[in-house]
Amino acid sequence: MHDGNVADQRFFLVGIGGSGMMPLAMILRGRGATVERKRLSL
């Protein structure tokens, strides 16, 4: 079982900048995680 502690972990999110991934990125960063991103352009 995971305790939800994400401090000092790295996450790579694709499509960040939209309404779906941005809140997740903000939560992860607020908990001490490093968040990297890739924006998709059409």
C-alpha positions in Angstrom: 0.0 0.0 0.0 1.3 3.5 -0.9 1.1 6.2 1.7 0.8 9.0 -0.9 4.2 10.5 -0.2 5.5 11.8 -3.5 8.3 14.1 -2.2 11.5 13.7 -4.1 9.9 11.7 -6.9 9.8 12.8 -10.5 6.8 12.7 -12.8 6.6 13.4 -16.6 3.2 14.5 -17.8 2.2 14.7 -21.4 -0.4 17.2 -22.6 0.0 19.5 -19.6 -1.4 23.0 -19.9 -4.9 21.9 -20.4 -7.7 21.7 -17.8 -7.0 18.0 -17.1 -3.3 17.7 -16.3 -2.5 21.2 -14.8 -4.4 20.5 -11.5 -2.6 17.2 -11.2 0.8 18.9 -11.8 0.0 21.5 -9.2 -1.0 18.9 -6.6 2.2 16.9 -7.2 4.4 20.0 -7.0 2.7 21.1 -3.8 3.6 17.8 -2.3 7.2 18.2 -3.2 7.5 16.2 -6.4 9.4 17.3 -9.5 7.1 17.6 -12.5 8.4 17.7 -16.1 6.1 18.3 -19.0 5.6 17.9 -22.7 3.1 20.1 -24.5 1.4 18.8 -27.5 0.7 21.2 -30.4 -1.7 20.5 -33.2 
